[in-house]
Amino acid sequence: MNSPNNDPQVHVINHPLVQHKLTLMRKKEASTNSFRTLLNEISMLMAYEVTRDMPMQEVEIETPLETMSAKVIDGKKLVLVSILRAGTGILDGMLSVVPGARVGHIGLYRDPKTLQAVEYYFKMPKDMQERDVVVVDPMLATGNSAVAAIERVKATHPKSIKFVCLLTCPEGVATLRKAHPDVPIYTAAIDRQLNSHGYILPGLGDAGDRIFGTQ
């Protein structure tokens, strides 16, 4: 994992397995089922890096031979926040790794004319002040949806926030870093640029459409 341009808040997860699966996902001939399966797998792999600094606590357990003190994470303190609808693809994979995590949802859609995020749903767990949040969305393109989602999450005053995406671009990174410089970004790749319609190039198309088989 490295940080481009020496920005300690931007983390590119360049593990060979992550990069291999991302390449397979980019292919236009990848089926809906294949795309969905690969996203689930890549999300599990990325979860290892994203949760690397999660706090641990000591508990007493019994092995078949004796009692010992051992470390565990408290998954219930973690909240995975999915930006609907495409965020569901990353959410499922991460829940496989941290099944005890709570889940929040933010419903946003991108106005096709203004490219601005419009909210239609917001539901979070209770006691957010005690929780660490990971906001997930496959694509950080214009950055407008991510900025709006994190702004809403910040209003609940969680202990910390991270943003995880599969793909981003320099424009998306710049927008999110400017609006929320305290929120680290985790991604598998920073692609070349946005096109005039707000899509990442070379990218992989519309993640939501490819996950759900819509267009």
Phi and psi in degrees as a GROMACS rama.xvg file:
@    title "Ramachandran Plot"
@    xaxis  label "Phi"
@    yaxis  label "Psi"
@TYPE xy
-133.305  168.358  ASN-2
-117.112  113.35  SER-3
-67.2552  149.63  PRO-4
55.891  23.9424  ASN-5
58.7809  25.8698  ASN-6
-87.215  110.883  ASP-7
-68.0504  -11.0188  PRO-8
-95.3806  -2.16376  GLN-9
-116.658  114.616  VAL-10
-115.107  118.267  HIS-11
-97.8027  118.451  VAL-12
-86.8012  98.5543  ILE-13
-102.791  25.4566  ASN-14
-58.8722  138.41  HIS-15
-52.9641  -38.8627  PRO-16
-66.2903  -38.6171  LEU-17
-65.1027  -46.8603  VAL-18
-65.9151  -38.3194  GLN-19
-61.7582  -47.9619  HIS-20
-67.6602  -35.6908  LYS-21
-62.3555  -41.7618  LEU-22
-59.9304  -43.6243  THR-23
-63.2837  -36.1002  LEU-24
-69.5013  -32.6676  MET-25
-66.0457  -29.5853  ARG-26
-60.8088  129.778  LYS-27
-65.8529  -22.9171  LYS-28
-83.9999  -3.22838  GLU-29
-62.5202  128.59  ALA-30
-71.8104  165.248  SER-31
-57.5956  -44.8401  THR-32
-63.7732  -43.8833  ASN-33
-64.312  -44.9623  SER-34
-59.7157  -45.6088  PHE-35
-64.0841  -42.6581  ARG-36
-64.6799  -44.1007  THR-37
-64.4889  -39.4436  LEU-38
-63.8466  -39.925  LEU-39
-61.1437  -44.2083  ASN-40
-67.7793  -44.9506  GLU-41
-66.3743  -32.4788  ILE-42
-66.8709  -38.2838  SER-43
-62.9771  -43.1667  MET-44
-64.8384  -42.7077  LEU-45
-66.0045  -31.1332  MET-46
-59.7903  -32.0432  ALA-47
-60.5211  -42.6422  TYR-48
-73.0817  -41.3534  GLU-49
-65.3824  -33.3972  VAL-50
-97.2017  10.3306  THR-51
-56.3346  -35.4731  ARG-52
-102.948  19.393  ASP-53
-63.4001  136.667  MET-54
-65.4675  144.972  PRO-55
-111.135  159.107  MET-56
-136.599  154.596  GLN-57
-90.2458  133.605  GLU-58
-129.626  156.977  VAL-59
-96.9118  127.031  GLU-60
-129.95  169.163  ILE-61
-116.943  121.877  GLU-62
-84.3626  174.62  THR-63
-60.3644  -14.2609  PRO-64
-110.723  -33.5758  LEU-65
-165.823  174.033  GLU-66
-86.4909  142.562  THR-67
-148.579  163.508  MET-68
-99.6023  129.617  SER-69
-139.765  160.001  ALA-70
-93.6641  142.323  LYS-71
-140.172  157.971  VAL-72
-98.1484  151.561  ILE-73
-97.5443  91.1789  ASP-74
-59.8935  -26.1406  GLY-75
-68.5042  -16.6309  LYS-76
-84.7515  -10.857  LYS-77
-95.9311  135.519  LEU-78
-120.132  122.632  VAL-79
-95.7304  119.002  LEU-80
-107.841  116.041  VAL-81
-94.9719  128.331  SER-82
-85.489  111.278  ILE-83
-68.7242  146.817  LEU-84
-100.04  -24.404  ARG-85
-68.2761  -23.7832  ALA-86
-59.8014  -22.1698  GLY-87
-57.4053  -33.4014  THR-88
-62.9871  -38.255  GLY-89
-79.6595  -37.7363  ILE-90
-54.4758  -47.689  LEU-91
-59.9401  -43.2011  ASP-92
-65.8626  -41.7943  GLY-93
-68.0868  -34.4391  MET-94
-66.2969  -25.8278  LEU-95
-65.0491  -30.7279  SER-96
-87.8223  -39.0358  VAL-97
-124.274  74.2939  VAL-98
-66.3376  -18.0918  PRO-99
-82.6642  -4.19  GLY-100
-66.2233  146.738  ALA-101
-81.1742  163.853  ARG-102
-130.693  133.292  VAL-103
-118.353  158.018  GLY-104
-131.315  138.224  HIS-105
-125.191  121.04  ILE-106
-92.9931  114.735  GLY-107
-132.871  144.12  LEU-108
-130.731  154.526  TYR-109
-95.1422  118.848  ARG-110
-61.2316  120.353  ASP-111
-64.3615  -20.6694  PRO-112
-89.2266  -45.021  LYS-113
-95.32  -16.9199  THR-114
63.8268  13.4468  LEU-115
-86.3691  153.965  GLN-116
-83.391  134.068  ALA-117
-118.738  124.635  VAL-118
-88.2635  138.211  GLU-119
-130.406  -6.22476  TYR-120
-156.691  142.474  TYR-121
-153.758  118.04  PHE-122
-146.37  120.54  LYS-123
-124.355  157.494  MET-124
-64.9567  169.375  PRO-125
-78.1917  166.471  LYS-126
54.5164  47.0449  ASP-127
-63.1988  -23.0901  MET-128
-62.0139  -20.0645  GLN-129
-98.2396  4.10874  GLU-130
-118.63  152.331  ARG-131
-99.1135  131.914  ASP-132
-110.932  137.457  VAL-133
-121.314  112.368  VAL-134
-89.2222  130.632  VAL-135
-124.254  137.811  VAL-136
-160.852  129.737  ASP-137
-58.2965  -35.6193  PRO-138
-121.009  127.715  MET-139
-107.312  89.3982  LEU-140
-96.4604  -91.9918  ALA-141
-67.8362  -27.3739  THR-142
91.3819  -8.09299  GLY-143
-65.5237  -41.4972  ASN-144
-65.2133  -43.8863  SER-145
-63.0512  -43.2784  ALA-146
-60.8534  -45.5979  VAL-147
-65.4798  -41.6134  ALA-148
-64.3541  -45.5342  ALA-149
-66.5539  -35.5554  ILE-150
-60.2998  -42.3011  GLU-151
-67.4447  -41.2789  ARG-152
-65.0409  -40.3747  VAL-153
-59.9159  -29.5377  LYS-154
-65.0755  -18.101  ALA-155
-90.0996  -3.43474  THR-156
58.3623  54.3467  HIS-157
-71.6333  167.182  PRO-158
-66.5542  -38.8756  LYS-159
-156.839  161.258  SER-160
-137.738  135.761  ILE-161
-125.825  153.228  LYS-162
-118.512  130.256  PHE-163
-122.601  129.032  VAL-164
-138.953  159.989  CYS-165
-79.1025  -44.6031  LEU-166
-135.222  148.389  LEU-167
-147.941  -172.97  THR-168
-148.534  165.756  CYS-169
-55.9567  -37.6253  PRO-170
-65.1542  -44.1923  GLU-171
-65.2189  -42.7439  GLY-172
-60.9737  -45.36  VAL-173
-62.7272  -42.0734  ALA-174
-63.5507  -45.8272  THR-175
-70.3076  -39.8603  LEU-176
-65.1495  -36.8698  ARG-177
-68.3962  -42.4621  LYS-178
-76.7864  -37.3461  ALA-179
-135.965  71.8453  HIS-180
-64.767  -14.0485  PRO-181
-88.8643  -4.57266  ASP-182
-102.516  114.579  VAL-183
-70.7621  147.415  PRO-184
-110.273  131.654  ILE-185
-118.864  127.788  TYR-186
-147.685  160.875  THR-187
-89.588  -20.4696  ALA-188
-164.129  147.468  ALA-189
-111.33  104.648  ILE-190
-77.9985  -179.45  ASP-191
-66.6346  -52.2751  ARG-192
-168.501  175.154  GLN-193
-94.1581  151.449  LEU-194
-95.5593  -176.5  ASN-195
-68.3374  -14.4309  SER-196
-99.3823  6.09491  HIS-197
81.8247  20.0751  GLY-198
-99.507  145.513  TYR-199
-76.8682  136.211  ILE-200
-116.154  134.827  LEU-201
-74.0109  -24.0974  PRO-202
59.6493  -153.878  GLY-203
-148.43  19.1806  LEU-204
88.0556  -158.899  GLY-205
-85.868  113.281  ASP-206
-60.4266  -42.3957  ALA-207
-60.8388  -45.711  GLY-208
-61.5576  -38.6179  ASP-209
-75.5512  -30.2537  ARG-210
-71.4722  -44.3557  ILE-211
-102.396  -1.46491  PHE-212
72.1166  30.1185  GLY-213
-110.13  176.687  THR-214
